Amino acid sequence: MTRHWRQAGTWHGYSLDQAFCDVLIIGGGFAGLLAARAAARQGMRTLVVSKGFAGADGVSAFAGGVVLYLLPEDDREAFQIEHSRLSEGLSHPEAVRRVAEANTQLLGELTDAGAPVERTPEGRPRRRWLPAAGRRYVPRLGFPSTELARFLRQEALRAGARVLDQSIITRLQRTPNGGFWAVGFRRQEGRLVAIRAKAVVLAAGGCSWRGAHMGQHNVLGEGLALGLDAGARFLGMEFCTSYLATCSLFDTHGQDVLAALGGRLRNRVGEDILERHGIEHPAPPHLTAFAMLTELRAGRGPIHFDLRGVSSAAREDWETQFHLVARGLHRTGVDIFEHPVVWLPGFTGSIAGGGGVRTLDLAGTTEVPGLFAAGDAAARLALVGAGSGITFLNVAWALVSGHWAGLAAARHAAGEELSATGVDELLHGLLETTVRPLCELAPAPAETLDQLLRHTQMLAVDPERNFFRTPERLQEADAQLDACWERLHSTTVNDWHNLGRWYELRAMMLATRAMFHSALARRETRGWHRRLDYPERDPALEKIWLVAEPTSDPSEERLPDFTVRPVELDEPEAFHATACEEGAA
Ligand SMILES: Cc1cc2nc3c(=O)[nH]c(=O)nc-3n(C[C@H](O)[C@H](O)[C@H](O)COP(=O)(O)OP(=O)(O)OC[C@H]3O[C@@H](n4cnc5c(N)ncnc54)[C@H](O)[C@@H]3O)c2cc1C
């Protein structure tokens, strides 16, 4: 392969930058940056492409700042027992054990290298215990997410990776002679980008349906759509329907941490809503969401969060640990610890649910040779099952899965020979489809795109359709989705910014379709997935994961249906919980 990193040229009147690399990482959150660091350290020419500024966009830079930190002397069995209860029979204990252990090792390495984590006066990482996400036993480490994301960007650059910021990948395809073409554009400069890579790590985050929480504006399932385009499948999409309580004054999160400190969610008549539904503290997020949404539906809203039971010492401690949120709340001028204010169920989609691109092992191997998935883009069922990993496990997963996927991609790239091909037929087709919606003379489409965004959100986010699920409601929403897709494909956009929004909508609609079809296939209620016609857990679906595969080419103009089939999570062909890249040099 040519040594040229980047070549500037033109294609049909558009500026075109072509780049060649061994490992391409799509996404610049925790997972992407760790993957880049790992691959670059193997001597691979590594390129990170990020929609915004890698290390400052996506969800990672806005995470609550809590990560699991289990040490060898901890009672790991207690942790596992509690965890497997909350993941409702769908996590893999060996996968959980490996990720927890690798995360401790990785965090140790990163803190030695100067990572900004909370430290003791002696400079050692400071551990805390706090019940969170329904668990009593969570030894964890606090970190300022913005600073950690910035630090990880520097780590990736120090290892030799290059970063292409403000660039959106729109199409990804494996080529017949090996490797991939990834096509997209630099949105500020309006230049097309075509990247030839031997291996690709999808780390473009989950699908939040542009949810309410900070950082979620940027993750609309493009990693999932790119995986699908390249031939990968989805897993666990029925668990993408998560809602985390958020403060109405300032988009925030961490309700479960505040509840653990003594906060109580109360309905209009002052009842503790968890008590009312027989849910014990600390409640897992899906049961808190259930209680909130049920109360609102029954007309007993709004829900206030009563934090007057939180001691001043606990409050001070919380404000130190969650300083980003505390600062935002302070600016509202309302002391929420003294005056209970309204909290709302904020949709988080797959960020707190577990669905995503199907991987066959912990190294992020997908069904497409050379394509790996990490972080929120990858299905996290092995780790969180039907429950949620938010507030401690998701960050651990993003770091560790990114690291392993980076190593695995490097290993794959080392065995792959590629030659630069210029603009071949495949690339020509990918460039052509990328710019197809773009017509610079078209009338401003912002309104249509806004309407389509709101319409799709209404289908996916409305709890009446997608939380209190019935086949009829899902099918009705699914039919409306076809109309949205058709409208999107008949919409032209007049600038590169709106072209980016066009692709976000495309990805979001594909994720919605897969979610609906998976939800129709799982005939039970478990974790985030709730069916009114099957209100109980079905023992026959214990340890059963659902794989969703499109029945037609997703790049065609018809929204594909998905066939959904069960796989048993203990079967080796379903998932290798021991295959990871821990030992790679
Ligand atoms: C409000 C909030 C608080 C949270 N707090 C915690 C916590 O305290 N502890 C915890 O464990 N978990 C927490 N989580 C979850 C955790 O932050 C995420 O699971 C994790 O950060 C995901 O990292 P990621 O790298 O996979 O994705 P992201 O950080 O979302 O990164 C995705 C990247 O992909 C880029 N991208 C997207 N599409 C494209 C494209 N087409 N082309 C190029 N680039 C693209 C984005 O710009 C971004 O750089 C929280 C989540 C939320 C929403």
The ligand as an SDF file (V2000), in Angstrom:
LIG
                    3D

 53 58  0  0  0  0  0  0  0  0999 V2000
  -25.9960   11.5190   30.5750 C   0  0  0  0  0  0  0  0  0  0  0  0
  -25.2300   10.2320   30.6260 C   0  0  0  0  0  0  0  0  0  0  0  0
  -24.4480    9.9230   31.7280 C   0  0  0  0  0  0  0  0  0  0  0  0
  -23.7470    8.7320   31.7720 C   0  0  0  0  0  0  0  0  0  0  0  0
  -22.9830    8.4400   32.8670 N   0  0  0  0  0  0  0  0  0  0  0  0
  -22.3120    7.2640   32.9330 C   0  0  0  0  0  0  0  0  0  0  0  0
  -21.5080    6.9490   34.0660 C   0  0  0  0  0  0  0  0  0  0  0  0
  -21.3470    7.7290   34.9980 O   0  0  0  0  0  0  0  0  0  0  0  0
  -20.9000    5.7210   34.0940 N   0  0  0  0  0  0  0  0  0  0  0  0
  -21.0520    4.8080   33.0680 C   0  0  0  0  0  0  0  0  0  0  0  0
  -20.4920    3.7070   33.1570 O   0  0  0  0  0  0  0  0  0  0  0  0
  -21.7780    5.1100   31.9790 N   0  0  0  0  0  0  0  0  0  0  0  0
  -22.3850    6.3150   31.8750 C   0  0  0  0  0  0  0  0  0  0  0  0
  -23.0920    6.6330   30.7470 N   0  0  0  0  0  0  0  0  0  0  0  0
  -22.9300    5.7840   29.5620 C   0  0  0  0  0  0  0  0  0  0  0  0
  -21.5220    5.9900   28.9570 C   0  0  0  0  0  0  0  0  0  0  0  0
  -21.1780    7.3460   29.0150 O   0  0  0  0  0  0  0  0  0  0  0  0
  -21.4860    5.4960   27.5040 C   0  0  0  0  0  0  0  0  0  0  0  0
  -21.9350    4.1620   27.4980 O   0  0  0  0  0  0  0  0  0  0  0  0
  -20.0680    5.5350   26.9100 C   0  0  0  0  0  0  0  0  0  0  0  0
  -19.4400    6.7680   27.1670 O   0  0  0  0  0  0  0  0  0  0  0  0
  -20.1360    5.2750   25.4050 C   0  0  0  0  0  0  0  0  0  0  0  0
  -18.8960    5.5010   24.8020 O   0  0  0  0  0  0  0  0  0  0  0  0
  -18.6970    5.2680   23.2320 P   0  0  0  0  0  0  0  0  0  0  0  0
  -17.3080    5.6400   22.9210 O   0  0  0  0  0  0  0  0  0  0  0  0
  -19.1650    3.9150   22.8630 O   0  0  0  0  0  0  0  0  0  0  0  0
  -19.7310    6.2640   22.5230 O   0  0  0  0  0  0  0  0  0  0  0  0
  -19.7770    7.8660   22.4540 P   0  0  0  0  0  0  0  0  0  0  0  0
  -19.0520    8.5010   23.5580 O   0  0  0  0  0  0  0  0  0  0  0  0
  -21.2090    8.2200   22.2840 O   0  0  0  0  0  0  0  0  0  0  0  0
  -18.9670    8.2090   21.1360 O   0  0  0  0  0  0  0  0  0  0  0  0
  -19.4940    8.0420   19.8540 C   0  0  0  0  0  0  0  0  0  0  0  0
  -18.5960    8.7770   18.8770 C   0  0  0  0  0  0  0  0  0  0  0  0
  -18.9640    8.4360   17.5410 O   0  0  0  0  0  0  0  0  0  0  0  0
  -19.0220    9.6290   16.7650 C   0  0  0  0  0  0  0  0  0  0  0  0
  -19.8820    9.3720   15.6080 N   0  0  0  0  0  0  0  0  0  0  0  0
  -21.1980    9.0680   15.5810 C   0  0  0  0  0  0  0  0  0  0  0  0
  -21.6070    8.8830   14.3200 N   0  0  0  0  0  0  0  0  0  0  0  0
  -20.5190    9.0650   13.5300 C   0  0  0  0  0  0  0  0  0  0  0  0
  -20.3060    9.0150   12.1230 C   0  0  0  0  0  0  0  0  0  0  0  0
  -21.2840    8.7260   11.2770 N   0  0  0  0  0  0  0  0  0  0  0  0
  -19.0720    9.2760   11.6510 N   0  0  0  0  0  0  0  0  0  0  0  0
  -18.0550    9.5900   12.4930 C   0  0  0  0  0  0  0  0  0  0  0  0
  -18.2090    9.6470   13.8340 N   0  0  0  0  0  0  0  0  0  0  0  0
  -19.4190    9.3810   14.3380 C   0  0  0  0  0  0  0  0  0  0  0  0
  -19.5230   10.6540   17.7470 C   0  0  0  0  0  0  0  0  0  0  0  0
  -19.3020   11.9460   17.2780 O   0  0  0  0  0  0  0  0  0  0  0  0
  -18.6760   10.2900   18.9660 C   0  0  0  0  0  0  0  0  0  0  0  0
  -17.3700   10.7780   18.8320 O   0  0  0  0  0  0  0  0  0  0  0  0
  -23.8130    7.8300   30.6920 C   0  0  0  0  0  0  0  0  0  0  0  0
  -24.5960    8.1380   29.5760 C   0  0  0  0  0  0  0  0  0  0  0  0
  -25.3220    9.3260   29.5500 C   0  0  0  0  0  0  0  0  0  0  0  0
  -26.1860    9.6310   28.3730 C   0  0  0  0  0  0  0  0  0  0  0  0
  1  2  1  0
  2  3  1  0
  2 52  2  0
  3  4  2  0
  4  5  1  0
  4 50  1  0
  5  6  2  0
  6  7  1  0
  6 13  1  0
  7  8  2  0
  7  9  1  0
  9 10  1  0
 10 11  2  0
 10 12  1  0
 12 13  2  0
 13 14  1  0
 14 15  1  0
 14 50  1  0
 15 16  1  0
 16 17  1  0
 16 18  1  0
 18 19  1  0
 18 20  1  0
 20 21  1  0
 20 22  1  0
 22 23  1  0
 23 24  1  0
 24 25  2  0
 24 26  1  0
 24 27  1  0
 27 28  1  0
 28 29  2  0
 28 30  1  0
 28 31  1  0
 31 32  1  0
 32 33  1  0
 33 34  1  0
 33 48  1  0
 34 35  1  0
 35 36  1  0
 35 46  1  0
 36 37  1  0
 36 45  1  0
 37 38  2  0
 38 39  1  0
 39 40  1  0
 39 45  2  0
 40 41  1  0
 40 42  2  0
 42 43  1  0
 43 44  2  0
 44 45  1  0
 46 47  1  0
 46 48  1  0
 48 49  1  0
 50 51  2  0
 51 52  1  0
 52 53  1  0
M  END
$$$$
